[in-house]
């Protein structure tokens, strides 16, 4: 089959593939996943600073690290179901907004207790981002060989 383009709505779609913008969308999905995984890496580097600036105890440090992960893990299946029912793109967008708001609030947290709360809130956004990205990926790349490459 040749690379004949077909007009579908307002998008140019190649006959053998899909929407050429799907590779850009893949970049957005990858960036979204990097954000939610990089967060804990950066936090581990900042732990000594949190002890010094917020006077966080060992117990509070543990909750600062684990609050995000507990909420994230606890809501992961629920968020995936929500994405399937109410739309993947909207769930991803809401998750990014919640995660960003939680990150901003965490940056201005004045106490260890406030940081625990804001990081737990970030877990809600992270739980919405993860399953939505994987679901969107399988929709963007329905061909198994192309999905593997993506």
C-alpha positions as CSV (number, residue, x, y, z in Angstrom):
1,X,0.0,0.0,0.0
2,X,1.3,3.4,-0.9
3,X,1.6,6.4,1.4
4,X,-1.7,7.9,0.1
5,X,-3.2,10.5,2.4
6,X,-6.9,10.5,3.2
7,X,-8.9,13.4,4.5
8,X,-10.6,12.5,7.7
9,X,-12.3,15.6,9.3
10,X,-9.7,18.3,9.5
11,X,-6.8,15.9,10.1
12,X,-4.4,14.5,7.5
13,X,-4.1,10.7,8.1
14,X,-1.7,8.5,6.3
15,X,-3.2,5.3,4.9
16,X,-0.7,2.9,6.5
17,X,-0.4,4.5,9.9
18,X,-2.5,6.9,11.8
19,X,-2.6,10.5,12.8
20,X,1.0,11.8,12.4
21,X,0.5,13.9,15.6
22,X,0.4,10.6,17.6
23,X,4.2,10.8,18.0
24,X,3.9,14.3,19.6
25,X,1.2,12.8,21.8
26,X,3.6,10.0,22.8
27,X,6.1,12.7,23.9
28,X,3.4,14.3,26.1
29,X,2.6,10.9,27.6
30,X,6.3,10.2,28.3
31,X,6.7,13.6,29.9
32,X,3.7,12.9,32.1
33,X,5.1,9.6,33.3
34,X,8.5,11.2,33.9
35,X,6.9,13.8,36.1
36,X,5.2,11.3,38.4
37,X,8.3,9.1,38.7
38,X,10.9,11.8,39.0
39,X,9.0,13.3,42.0
40,X,10.1,10.6,44.4
41,X,13.7,10.7,43.2
42,X,14.0,14.4,43.8
43,X,12.3,14.1,47.2
44,X,14.9,11.5,48.4
45,X,17.7,14.0,47.6
46,X,15.8,16.7,49.5
47,X,15.3,14.8,52.7
48,X,18.3,16.3,54.6
49,X,17.0,19.8,53.6
50,X,13.5,18.9,54.9
51,X,15.0,17.9,58.3
52,X,16.9,21.2,58.5
53,X,14.3,23.6,57.2
54,X,11.0,22.0,58.4
55,X,12.4,20.2,61.4
56,X,10.8,17.0,60.2
57,X,11.1,13.9,62.5
58,X,12.0,10.5,61.1
59,X,8.4,9.5,61.3
60,X,7.3,12.6,59.4
61,X,10.0,12.0,56.7
62,X,8.6,8.5,56.3
63,X,5.1,9.9,55.8
64,X,6.3,12.6,53.4
65,X,7.8,9.9,51.2
66,X,5.1,7.3,51.6
67,X,2.0,9.5,51.7
68,X,2.3,10.0,47.9
69,X,2.9,6.4,47.2
70,X,0.0,5.1,49.4
71,X,-2.6,7.4,47.9
72,X,-1.2,6.7,44.4
73,X,-1.3,2.9,44.8
74,X,-4.7,3.0,46.6
75,X,-6.4,5.0,43.8
76,X,-4.7,3.5,40.8
77,X,-7.4,1.0,39.8
78,X,-10.2,3.4,40.6
79,X,-8.6,6.1,38.4
80,X,-8.2,3.6,35.6
81,X,-11.8,2.7,35.8
82,X,-12.7,6.4,35.8
83,X,-10.6,7.0,32.7
84,X,-12.4,4.2,30.9
85,X,-15.8,5.5,31.8
86,X,-15.4,9.3,31.6
87,X,-12.6,9.7,29.0
88,X,-8.9,9.1,29.0
89,X,-7.9,12.6,27.8
90,X,-10.0,14.4,30.4
91,X,-8.7,12.1,33.2
92,X,-5.1,12.7,32.1
93,X,-5.7,16.5,32.0
94,X,-7.4,16.6,35.5
95,X,-4.6,14.4,36.9
96,X,-1.9,16.8,35.5
97,X,-3.8,19.8,37.0
98,X,-4.1,18.0,40.4
99,X,-0.5,16.9,40.4
100,X,0.7,20.4,39.4
101,X,-1.4,22.0,42.1
102,X,-0.1,19.6,44.7
103,X,3.4,20.2,43.6
104,X,3.0,23.9,43.8
105,X,1.4,23.6,47.3
106,X,4.2,21.3,48.3
107,X,6.8,23.9,47.3
108,X,5.2,26.4,49.7
109,X,4.5,24.0,52.6
110,X,5.7,25.6,55.8
111,X,5.6,22.5,57.9
112,X,6.2,18.8,57.7
113,X,2.5,18.1,58.3
114,X,1.5,20.4,55.4
115,X,4.0,18.7,53.2
116,X,2.5,15.3,54.0
117,X,-0.9,16.5,53.1
118,X,0.1,18.2,49.8
119,X,2.2,15.2,48.7
120,X,-0.8,12.9,49.5
121,X,-2.9,15.2,47.3
122,X,-0.3,14.8,44.5
123,X,-0.9,11.0,44.8
124,X,-4.4,11.6,43.5
125,X,-3.2,13.3,40.4
126,X,-0.5,10.7,39.9
127,X,-3.0,7.9,40.1
128,X,-5.1,9.6,37.4
129,X,-2.1,10.1,35.1
130,X,-0.6,6.6,35.1
131,X,-3.5,4.5,33.8
132,X,-4.7,7.2,31.4
133,X,-1.3,7.4,29.7
134,X,-1.2,3.6,29.2
135,X,-4.7,3.5,27.9
136,X,-4.1,6.4,25.5
137,X,-0.9,4.7,24.3
138,X,-2.8,1.6,23.3
139,X,-5.4,3.8,21.5
140,X,-2.8,5.9,19.7
141,X,-0.8,2.9,18.4
142,X,-3.3,0.0,17.7
143,X,-0.7,-1.9,15.6
144,X,1.3,-4.1,17.9
145,X,4.6,-3.7,16.1
146,X,4.2,0.1,16.1
147,X,3.1,0.1,19.7
148,X,6.3,-1.9,20.6
149,X,8.4,0.7,18.8
150,X,6.6,3.6,20.6
